[in-house]
């Protein structure tokens, strides 16, 4: 079958290991299902896989792609849940010590077919396109958990999203606006700030710029470059929810601000199967159209990977079959 895969780990030149070609048709173990892929979205995790991070060398060649949407053999439209783990784990699966992303465990979704545990193929809401469904499993699920599970925000309160154009950030803007939050966003360029406004932000600011007031929650994926600004933007008792640190993971702690004003720092990673179901229902009910920065046929996957590596897109990159 057609597939986009990593031939071997390459830490220094990841795209040199990216192959657009063919791989064997997948076998379907008991309790798993085969999904015919219609669309699959690109994540930074795919670049890390090309670099050999989070995966053993003997797992290569590895078909890339953790997210996706398509149909089961009986024609049922589905969305993939990207997080896999111990089937006997009964608690929050993001805390399962055996949890892994799809391509740390099995072959991925940048192919004609992907095989996943039956529970990881969720029915796609009526009217949701495969392209929209393909971005739900990682970026949008991460944003949903940050906002609705971790932040403690209520409708009408003010949230600050650090960074305007990434997949998680654009999802936070759209979800926050749909949920009735006051959405403030920082961005490095006029173009990024204009995008945030178009997606529903109420106000936008330059990175680390002065704000007109304090916020109840800050959503962090940037890290060192914005951390001091994030801590100082909070009301006493407010919360920073952090799911990444693209600019570095060793920021100044700002401990006096944190303990004296009782500010909360909360980590967040991916989301649960139940949260993904709720996210799909929420998106369907509100009519949100996820921001797709680039949509390409899977045969042109190298162009999408180059765009991500160069940081030239806003929103999600989606490959279609």
C-alpha positions as CSV (number, residue, x, y, z in Angstrom):
1,X,0.0,0.0,0.0
2,X,1.0,3.7,-0.4
3,X,2.7,5.1,2.7
4,X,4.8,8.0,4.0
5,X,7.5,6.6,6.3
6,X,10.7,7.1,8.1
7,X,13.3,4.7,6.8
8,X,15.8,5.2,9.7
9,X,16.4,7.7,12.5
10,X,18.3,10.8,11.4
11,X,18.9,13.3,14.2
12,X,20.8,15.9,12.1
13,X,18.8,15.8,8.8
14,X,15.4,14.3,9.6
15,X,13.9,14.9,6.1
16,X,16.6,12.8,4.5
17,X,14.9,9.8,6.1
18,X,11.5,10.7,4.8
19,X,10.2,8.3,2.1
20,X,7.1,8.6,0.0
21,X,6.6,5.1,-1.3
22,X,5.0,1.7,-0.4
23,X,4.9,-0.5,2.6
24,X,3.3,-3.9,3.2
25,X,-0.5,-4.1,3.8
26,X,-1.2,-4.2,7.5
27,X,-2.4,-7.3,9.4
28,X,-5.3,-6.8,11.8
29,X,-4.8,-8.4,15.2
30,X,-7.8,-9.5,17.3
31,X,-9.5,-6.5,18.9
32,X,-8.0,-4.1,16.4
33,X,-9.7,-2.5,13.3
34,X,-8.5,-1.4,9.9
35,X,-9.2,2.2,8.9
36,X,-9.1,3.4,5.3
37,X,-7.4,6.8,5.7
38,X,-9.1,9.9,4.2
39,X,-7.1,12.6,5.9
40,X,-4.2,12.7,8.5
41,X,-2.6,15.7,10.1
42,X,1.1,16.5,10.7
43,X,2.5,17.0,14.2
44,X,5.9,17.9,15.6
45,X,5.9,14.4,16.9
46,X,6.4,13.1,13.3
47,X,9.6,15.2,13.0
48,X,10.8,13.8,16.4
49,X,10.1,10.3,15.0
50,X,12.3,11.1,12.0
51,X,15.0,12.2,14.4
52,X,14.7,8.9,16.4
53,X,13.2,10.4,19.5
54,X,10.8,8.3,21.5
55,X,11.3,5.2,19.3
56,X,13.7,2.4,19.2
57,X,16.0,1.9,16.1
58,X,14.6,-1.6,15.5
59,X,11.1,-0.2,15.0
60,X,12.1,1.4,11.7
61,X,10.9,1.6,8.9
62,X,8.0,3.4,10.6
63,X,4.9,4.8,8.8
64,X,4.4,8.3,10.2
65,X,1.2,10.0,11.4
66,X,-0.5,9.7,14.7
67,X,-3.8,11.5,13.8
68,X,-6.3,10.8,11.2
69,X,-9.9,10.2,10.0
70,X,-11.3,7.7,7.6
71,X,-13.7,4.8,7.4
72,X,-13.9,1.3,8.8
73,X,-14.4,-1.7,6.5
74,X,-18.1,-1.4,7.0
75,X,-18.1,2.3,5.9
76,X,-18.4,3.8,9.4
77,X,-16.7,7.3,9.5
78,X,-14.2,7.5,12.4
79,X,-11.6,9.7,14.0
80,X,-8.5,8.3,15.5
81,X,-7.6,8.6,19.2
82,X,-3.8,8.9,19.0
83,X,-2.9,7.8,22.6
84,X,-2.4,4.1,23.2
85,X,-1.7,2.2,26.4
86,X,-2.4,-0.7,28.7
87,X,-5.9,-2.0,27.9
88,X,-6.3,-2.9,31.6
89,X,-5.5,0.6,32.8
90,X,-8.7,2.0,34.3
91,X,-7.6,5.5,35.4
92,X,-6.9,8.6,33.3
93,X,-5.0,7.1,30.4
94,X,-2.7,10.1,30.1
95,X,-1.2,8.9,33.5
96,X,-0.7,5.4,32.3
97,X,3.0,4.7,32.6
98,X,2.8,2.5,29.5
99,X,1.0,5.1,27.3
100,X,2.5,5.9,23.9
101,X,1.6,7.8,20.8
102,X,0.5,5.7,17.9
103,X,3.8,5.6,16.1
104,X,5.7,4.7,19.2
105,X,3.6,1.5,19.3
106,X,2.4,0.7,15.8
107,X,2.6,1.9,12.2
108,X,1.0,5.3,11.6
109,X,-1.7,7.0,9.6
110,X,0.1,8.5,6.6
111,X,-0.9,5.5,4.4
112,X,-3.8,4.0,2.6
113,X,-4.7,2.1,5.8
114,X,-3.9,2.2,9.5
115,X,-4.7,-0.4,12.1
116,X,-5.6,0.6,15.6
117,X,-7.2,-0.9,18.7
118,X,-11.0,-0.9,18.3
119,X,-11.4,1.6,21.1
120,X,-9.1,4.1,19.3
121,X,-11.5,4.5,16.4
122,X,-14.3,6.9,17.5
123,X,-17.4,7.5,15.4
124,X,-17.1,10.8,13.5
125,X,-20.0,13.2,14.0
126,X,-22.4,13.6,11.2
127,X,-21.3,16.6,9.0
128,X,-17.7,16.6,10.3
129,X,-15.3,16.4,7.3
130,X,-12.4,14.0,7.3
131,X,-10.0,17.0,7.2
132,X,-11.6,18.5,10.4
133,X,-11.6,15.1,12.1
134,X,-7.9,14.6,11.2
135,X,-6.8,17.4,13.5
136,X,-8.8,16.4,16.6
137,X,-6.7,13.7,18.1
138,X,-3.5,15.6,19.1
139,X,-3.6,19.4,18.8
140,X,-7.3,19.9,19.4
141,X,-7.6,17.3,22.2
142,X,-4.6,18.8,23.9
143,X,-6.3,22.2,23.7
144,X,-9.6,20.8,24.9
145,X,-8.0,19.2,28.0
146,X,-6.1,22.4,28.8
147,X,-9.2,24.6,28.7
148,X,-12.0,22.4,30.0
149,X,-10.2,20.0,32.4
150,X,-7.2,21.8,33.7
151,X,-7.8,25.5,33.7
152,X,-10.8,25.9,36.0
153,X,-12.1,28.7,33.8
154,X,-15.8,29.6,33.6
155,X,-17.6,31.3,30.8
156,X,-17.0,35.1,30.8
157,X,-13.6,34.9,32.4
158,X,-10.4,36.0,30.6
159,X,-7.8,33.7,29.1
160,X,-4.4,34.5,27.5
161,X,-3.0,32.3,24.8
162,X,0.7,32.7,24.3
163,X,1.4,32.3,20.6
164,X,-1.2,32.8,17.9
165,X,-0.6,30.4,15.1
166,X,0.3,26.9,16.3
167,X,-2.1,24.0,16.1
168,X,-2.8,24.0,19.9
169,X,-3.0,27.8,20.1
170,X,-5.4,28.1,17.2
171,X,-7.6,25.4,18.8
172,X,-7.5,27.2,22.1
173,X,-8.7,30.5,20.5
174,X,-11.6,28.8,18.7
175,X,-12.6,26.6,21.7
176,X,-12.3,29.5,24.1
177,X,-14.4,31.8,22.0
178,X,-17.1,29.1,21.5
179,X,-17.2,28.5,25.2
180,X,-17.8,32.2,26.1
181,X,-14.4,33.1,27.4
182,X,-12.8,36.5,26.8
183,X,-9.9,35.5,24.6
184,X,-6.6,37.4,24.6
185,X,-3.7,36.3,22.4
186,X,-0.1,37.2,21.9
187,X,1.7,36.9,18.6
188,X,5.1,37.8,17.2
189,X,3.9,39.3,13.9
190,X,1.0,41.3,12.5
191,X,0.0,38.3,10.4
192,X,-0.2,36.0,13.4
193,X,-2.1,38.5,15.4
194,X,-4.5,39.1,12.5
195,X,-5.1,35.3,12.3
196,X,-6.0,35.2,16.0
197,X,-8.5,37.9,15.5
198,X,-10.0,36.1,12.6
199,X,-10.4,32.9,14.6
200,X,-12.2,34.8,17.4
201,X,-9.7,36.5,19.7
202,X,-11.2,39.5,21.4
203,X,-7.8,41.3,21.8
204,X,-4.3,40.6,20.5
205,X,-0.9,41.8,21.7
206,X,2.7,41.7,20.7
207,X,4.7,38.9,22.4
208,X,5.4,39.9,26.0
209,X,3.5,43.1,25.4
210,X,1.7,45.1,28.1
211,X,-1.9,43.9,28.8
212,X,-4.8,46.0,29.9
213,X,-5.5,43.8,32.9
214,X,-4.8,40.4,34.6
215,X,-6.3,37.1,33.4
216,X,-7.7,34.1,35.2
217,X,-5.7,31.6,33.1
218,X,-2.7,31.5,30.7
219,X,-2.2,28.8,28.2
220,X,1.5,28.1,27.6
221,X,3.2,26.1,24.8
222,X,6.1,28.5,24.3
223,X,8.1,28.2,27.5
224,X,11.2,30.3,28.3
225,X,10.5,33.2,25.9
226,X,7.1,34.0,27.4
227,X,7.2,32.5,30.9
228,X,7.8,35.6,33.0
229,X,5.1,37.4,31.1
230,X,2.7,34.5,31.7
231,X,3.3,34.4,35.5
232,X,2.9,38.2,35.8
233,X,-0.3,38.2,33.6
234,X,-2.2,36.1,36.2
235,X,-4.6,37.4,38.8
236,X,-3.8,36.1,42.3
237,X,-4.9,32.5,42.5
238,X,-4.9,32.2,38.7
239,X,-3.6,29.3,36.7
240,X,-1.0,28.6,34.0
241,X,-1.7,25.5,32.0
242,X,1.4,24.3,30.2
243,X,1.5,21.6,27.5
244,X,4.8,22.5,25.8
245,X,8.0,24.6,25.7
246,X,9.0,25.2,22.1
247,X,11.4,28.1,23.1
248,X,13.1,26.2,26.0
249,X,12.1,24.4,29.2
250,X,14.2,26.2,31.7
251,X,12.5,29.5,32.3
252,X,13.0,31.7,35.4
253,X,10.8,30.2,38.1
254,X,9.3,33.5,39.4
255,X,8.8,31.7,42.7
256,X,8.0,34.9,44.7
257,X,5.1,35.6,42.4
258,X,3.9,32.1,42.6
259,X,3.9,31.5,46.3
260,X,3.0,35.0,47.5
261,X,0.1,35.4,45.1
262,X,-0.8,31.7,45.2
263,X,-0.6,31.2,41.5
264,X,-1.0,27.7,40.1
265,X,1.1,25.9,37.5
266,X,-0.6,22.9,35.9
267,X,0.9,20.5,33.4
268,X,-1.3,19.0,30.7
269,X,-0.5,16.3,28.1
270,X,-2.9,15.1,25.3
271,X,-6.3,13.9,26.6
272,X,-8.4,10.9,27.3
273,X,-10.8,8.9,25.2
274,X,-13.7,10.4,27.0
275,X,-12.4,13.9,26.5
276,X,-12.0,13.2,22.7
277,X,-15.6,12.1,22.6
278,X,-16.7,15.3,24.3
279,X,-14.5,17.4,22.0
280,X,-16.0,15.9,18.9
281,X,-19.5,16.6,20.3
282,X,-18.6,20.2,21.2
283,X,-17.1,20.9,17.8
284,X,-20.1,19.4,16.1
285,X,-22.6,21.3,18.3
286,X,-20.8,24.7,17.9
287,X,-20.0,24.4,14.2
288,X,-16.4,25.3,14.7
289,X,-14.3,24.9,11.5
290,X,-10.7,24.1,12.6
291,X,-8.0,26.3,11.0
292,X,-6.2,24.4,8.3
293,X,-3.0,26.2,7.3
294,X,-2.1,23.8,4.5
295,X,-3.9,20.9,2.9
296,X,-1.9,18.7,0.6
297,X,-2.3,15.3,-1.1
298,X,-0.3,12.7,0.8
299,X,2.0,12.2,-2.2
300,X,3.3,15.8,-1.5
301,X,4.0,15.0,2.2
302,X,7.6,16.2,1.9
303,X,6.3,19.8,1.2
304,X,4.3,19.7,4.3
305,X,7.1,18.4,6.4
306,X,9.4,21.2,5.0
307,X,6.7,23.8,5.9
308,X,6.6,22.5,9.5
309,X,10.3,22.4,9.8
310,X,10.6,26.0,8.5
311,X,7.7,27.2,10.6
312,X,5.9,28.9,7.7
313,X,2.3,27.8,8.3
314,X,-0.4,28.8,10.6
315,X,-3.0,26.2,11.9
316,X,-2.7,22.6,11.0
317,X,-1.1,20.8,8.1
318,X,-3.3,18.0,6.7
319,X,-2.6,15.3,4.2
320,X,-5.4,13.8,2.2
321,X,-5.8,10.5,0.2
